[in-house]
Amino acid sequence: MENEVSKKNLSLIIPAHNAEHIIENSVIEYSNIFSDFENFEIIIVCNACTDDTLEVVTKLAEKYPIEILNIPHRGKGNALRRGFDKAKYDLMGFLDSDNPFSLKKIKEMVYSLEDYDIAIATKYLKGSLKNKKGIKDSQIRRLVALGGQTFVRFFFGLKFRDTQAGAKFFRRKVWKSVGNNMICVGFDFDIELLYKSKRHKFKVAEFYTPLVKYEKFSTVRLRYLAGMVYRLIKLRFFH
């Protein structure tokens, strides 16, 4: 399976908001792990950056296969939609700009696309909100994760352990089917992607993908929570 997939092509999208201090190491590690692919591109979408992220990735593009998009609108969903629309290759996906996951497991996810349409990561073990390596989320993150998981299960029937992990890969046919008229512009993008994929009956594989570094909890998610809930209710009942 590995040899078959390694002959394929991959477009990797990295949404980057004020990531000047972390993006360089991530790009280097992502480029190394996928270096055996025949064709590989990284599309970095700088969204509403107020630091030197754009300058850093412009310099990296001199050495690595990087396409750069610079958009004024903030939001993970906005960035990913623009990136996927520009992607060239049959396999596509996204990873966070801080590279918190085991890349060995990430590559296994990509290999699984021989048998599945979509591969998603989960940070959590079955029946638990902690990482097997002992890297635990903060109490507030665990409470938010539990509440979000309950909401998603109830409203959308998605029974995944983790819909929000920043690592998802799929075939181009998935984006062609679900990419039009996406309404979720923030971290709710992942839920819309999975919900629409479920309606199209795409096969999804979920991989336990351990954290190798602690993810700092983002207060931005809490600040925009009301807007996310509004969009998700609109998605569920009107789309």
N, C-alpha and C positions, 0 to 999 in steps of 0.2 A: 504493500500500500504506500509506504514511504517513497519508494522509487517512482511510483506512478504520479504521486502528487508533486514531487519535486520537479517534474518536467512541466508543471503548469505555471500559470502566471498569477501574480498576486498584487493587488492594489491595497496598500495600507494607509488608512486615514488617521491622522493625529489631530484632534481638536486642541488648540493651544490658546489659552487665555493667560497672559502675563506669566509665561513659563520660561523666562530668560535664564534662570538658574538651574533648570532641570532638563531642558529639552535636548541639549547637546549629548549628554550621556545616553539618553533614551534612544535618540536617532542612531548612535553608533551601535548600541546593543541590538536594536531591531534590525539594522542592516546586516550585522554579523549573523544573526540567527537565521535569516532568510537568504543568505548569500548563495545557497545551492539551488535556488529557484532560477529557471531559465530567464524569466522576465519578472522584475520586481520594481515597484515604484512606491515611494512614500509621498503622500499628499498632506502637507501640513497646512491646516486652516487656522490662520491667526485671526481670532475673533475679538474685536474691541480691545486690543492690547494697548496698554498705556506705558509699557516698559520697552525693553530692547529685544523682545522676542523676534520680531521681524528681521532685525539686523543679524541676530545670531543664526537664524535658519537660512538667511540669504548667504552667509558665509559657508554654512554646511553644504549648501547646494552646489558649491564648487567641487565637492569631493564625492558626494553621495547622490543617488538617483531620486532627487527631491523636486516635487512641484509645489509651488507656494501659492496659496490664496490668502489675500488680506481683506477681510470684510469688516464693516463698521458695526455690525449687529452682534450683540452678545448672545450667548446661548449655545450649549452643546449641540442641541438638535439642529439649529441653524448651520453650524459649522459642518456637521456630518452630512446634511443634505447637500450642501455645496460640494463637499468632497466626493461623495458617491456619484453625483452627477458628472463629475470630471473624470472618474476612474476609468481606466482603459481595459482592465483585465477581467477574466472570467471569475476568479476568486477575489473577494473583497472583504474588508473588515476594518475594525478600528481598535486602537489601543490608547489608553490614557497617556498623557505627556510625561507623567512621572514614573512610568515603568514599575509598578508595584508588584507585578506577578512573576511567578516562575516561568521563564521563557521556554523551558523544556515542555511544560504543560501547554503553553500557548501553541507551540508547533504541533503537538498532538491534536489540538483542536482543528488546525488547518488540515492535517492529514485525514481527519474524520470526514471531511467533505467529499470523500470518495463514496461514502455511504449515506450521508445526511445532507440536507439542504442548508441547515444552519447549525452552527456550533457556538454555544455561549458558556461563559465562565461563571462559576459561583465561588465566592470566598468562604462559604460556610459548609461545614459537614452536615450530613443528614441529621435532623433533629437538634441542631445546635446553631448558635450564632457566634461561634468562635472558630479560629483557625487551628488546624492540627499542629502547626509548628509553635503554637503558643502566642502568636501575635494577635492580641485581642483588641476588638473595637472598644471605644469608650462607651460608657453606660448610655449616654445620650444617643450615640450612633446605633447602639443595639435596640434601643426603644423605638427610634425612627424606623429602623429596618423591620422590626416586628410589626409595627403599625402599617407600614407600606406594604409588606407582604400580605397581611390580612386584607387590606383594601384591594389589592390586585387580585387576590384569589376570589374575593366575593364579587367584584364588579366584572372582571374579565375572564374568570375561569382559568387563569394561568397558574399552574401548580409548581412552577420552578422555585427552587430555594432562594434564588437571587436574580432578580431581573435587572439590577442596576450595576452589576460589575462592569467595569470599563474594558471589556474584551469580548467582542462578538465577530464572527466570520460567517460568510454565506456566499452562495453562488449568485452570479449576476441576475439570473432569472427571478430571484427573490426580490431584488430591488426593482426590477422592471414591473413586478406585480404589485408591490406595496408602496413604492416610492412616490407615486403621484398623490397629490393632495394631502401630504402629511401636515398635521396641524400642531404637533408638539414641538416646541422650539428649544426646550431646555433639557433637563435630565429625564423628563417624562418621555423623551424620544424612544428610549429603549422599550418601554411598555407598549407604545403604539406599534413599533416594529414587530414585537412578538405577538401582539394581539391580531394584527392584520395578517401575519404569517400563519397564525392558527386558523383564521378564517379561510385562507387559501390551502390549508391542509399540508403545509410544508413540514418535513420531518426535522425535528430539533433534537440535538444532543446537548446535554448539560454536563460540563466537566468541573470537578472540584479542582480549582486552580489556586494553590496556596499563595498567600502574600509573602513576599520576601523582604518587604519593608513596610513600615507603618504608614497608613494613609491618614493624613491630617484631615480632621472633619471639617467640612466646609459649611460655614454659616450662610453662605449664599443659597444653599438648598432650602434652608429653613425660611429665609427671607422671601423666596419666591414660591413657597409651598402652596399658598392660596391659589396662585395662578396656575400651577401645575394641576391641582385638584380640579379646578374649573375646566381646564382643557381635557382632562381625562374623562370627566363626566360628559362633556360634549362629544368626545370620541365614542364613548360607550353607547350613548342614546341617540346620537344624530348623524353618525357616520357608518 
